[in-house]
Amino acid sequence: MSTETRTRTTEDVAGNWRAGVVGGIAGSIVMGGLILAMNAPTLAVAIPSLYTLAPPPSVGAGLFVHLSHGAVLGVAFAALVGTLDLDSTGAQVGAGVGWGVVMWVVLAALVMPVWLDAVGSPASPPLPNFAPPSLLWHAVYGAVLGGVHAAVGDRI
């Protein structure tokens, strides 16, 4: 009778979580720049308010929270890419845009207004909050996430 010990490797897990983190942070940086250019109070008040870090307005706290969310959602995206076995750059960018749109609908339009209301934020939007600029921001986040994930996925 023999026993076999197998060590679990990253290849056993669907997706490259490291590429998801890098892509998620890159997408969040680009998205954060768009938010600052188009509606700075979203980044300075609404996003940090999720964790009662504002008011007073704090772009730094908003960026920290935003980048953290982007990294975590990037890991989930990497798992999706691995599960669906999306190998091409085009497929990953397309999936990223789709991921961004889903995040807009679920998290930005539905969850965020409820969460901000629950913590008593002065930046609480209406429910649902299907704001077109936010759709653009999330689609760009997804496109960058998918592109960076594809670019670095075989290297890290």
N, C-alpha and C positions, 0 to 999 in steps of 0.2 A: 504494500500500500504506500503510495507516495502522496505528498502534499505539494501543492503548487501555490506559491505566493506571487501575486501580481500587484505591481505598483500602478496606481492610477496616474495617468499623465494628462496633460492639457488636451491631448488629441482625443481622449475619451469623452470630453465634455463638448457639447455642441457649441460652436462659435469660438471666436478668439476674444476673450474678455478684455485683454490688453488693448487690442485694436478698437474695441468698443469704448473704452475709457478715453483713449487719445482722440478718436473721432468725435465722441460726445463733448469733450472739452473744446475741441476746435470749432465744432458747430455752435456751441454755446458762446464762444468768444465772438464769432461773426454775428450771431443773433443778438448778443448783447450790444454790439456796435449799432445794429439797426434800431434796437429799442431806444438807445441813447439818442440817436439822431431823430427818431420819429415821435417818441413819447417818453422822455426821461423819467417822469414820475412813476411809470410802471416799474422801472428798475430801482428807483430810489425809495419808493414807498410800498407799492403793492407786493412785490416779491419778498422783501425783507419782513413785511408785516405777517407773512405766513407763519413766521417763527417769533413774532412779537419783537423783532429787531428794529422796527420803525413804527410810528414816528419817534424821533425826528428823522427826516429823510436821510438815507445813507446809501449812496451809490456803491460804496465798498462792500457793505453788507449784502446789498442786492446782487452784486456780481458774485460774491462768495456762494450765496445760496443758489444762484442761477447756474454757475459752473458745476456745483455739486449735483444738482438735479440733472444737468446735461450728461455728466459722467455716469451716473446710475442708469439713466435711460439709454445711454450708449451701450452699457453692458447688456441690457435687455435686448437691444437691437442686435447685438452680436450673437446672442443666443438664437434669435429669430433667423438671422442670416445662416447660421450653422445648421439649424433645424431644416430650413428650406433648401439648403445646399446651393446657395446663390454664389456662383464663382466669378461671374463677369463684373467688371466695373459698372457697366450700364445697369445691370440687374440690381446691384447694391445701391447705386445712386437712386434708381427708381423706387426701390424698397425704402430707402431713407426718406424720400419725399412723402411716400405713403405713410411711413411711420410718423413723420412730422405732422401730417394732417390728422392722423388718429390722435396724436398727443394734443393737438389743438382742440379737437372736439371733446375728448374725454377730460383732459386735465385743465386746459385753459378755459374752456367754455362752460364746463359743468362742475368740476371739482373745485377749482380755484375760487369762484364766487361763493360757494358754500363755506369753504375753509376760511376765507377772509371775513365773512359775516360771523362765523363762529368765534373768531378771535377778536371781533370788534374793530376791525381795521377801518380807518377812514377812507381807504381806497377800495372798498367793497363794491364791485360792479354788479349790474343786474344779472339775474339767472334766467335763462342761459345768456352767456356773453360771447356771441358769435361775431367778434370784432374782426373786420377784414384785415387791418394791419397785423393783427396777431396771427392770422392765417399765413400771411406772407412770412413773418418771422419764423414760424414753426416749419414751414416748407423749406426755407433756406437752411435752417438748422439741420433738417433731415438730409438735404442734398449734400451739405458739407460733411455730415456724419457718414453718409454712405460712401462718398468719394474718398475721404481720409481712411475709413475702414478698409476699403478696397486697396488703397495705396500702401498701407502699412501692415495689412493683415498677414502677409507672408514673411514679414521682416521682424516682427516682435512676438 
